């Protein structure tokens, strides 16, 4: 009994490690960006890995072989997806225009299996609350909605006002969960002494009191202290 449990644990660990390795080989891809083949690979991986863990496969080596084979197929299809336009056309569905000049194209809505409620929800995500303000709306392969507002409905930009804005940069993580990111701090040509002085000016005596601190491109330091209370009362910010 004990040997069976130990063997199951070892099989599960082995399958988990192999899954991680194959995932790294297949590359990074968000769930929404997966092709149908990617999705099939993930489902197969999960099924085979579960069989390895509970010992339902005929052989541990057979299951490992299946995982590696599916992984290699995923790598091959990923390569063809990049290199071959015809393969991309075969695997991916075409983007669908669901709104044109403020008019909903219901035929494409049906083809994309999108309801009017889902469409209006996706438009609100783009800060568009009136369909007549949309010049084009395209349902992408990933399931996301790309929207081109009508010219008169576009927000005013600095370019429209002939104003040259100051370019911003990335905020560098300086403190995360009470730990100083020394590599990031050194890249800014600032010292730890400077950082500690900045913390003191904000009535922070110990770095451990800081949940997050980031340095903006303009040199300003954003600091967020740790919350004294681990839990906040539900709805206290007006959000249920």
PyMOL commands that set and color helices and strands:
alter all, ss='L'
color gray80, all
select helices_A, chain A and resi 2-26+31-33+36-54+60-83+85-91+106-111+116-125+131-133+151-153+182-187+192-201+207-209
alter helices_A, ss='H'
color red, helices_A
select strands_A, chain A and resi 96-100+103-104+134-139+145-149+172-176+179-180+210-215+221-225
alter strands_A, ss='S'
color yellow, strands_A
deselect
rebuild
show_as cartoon
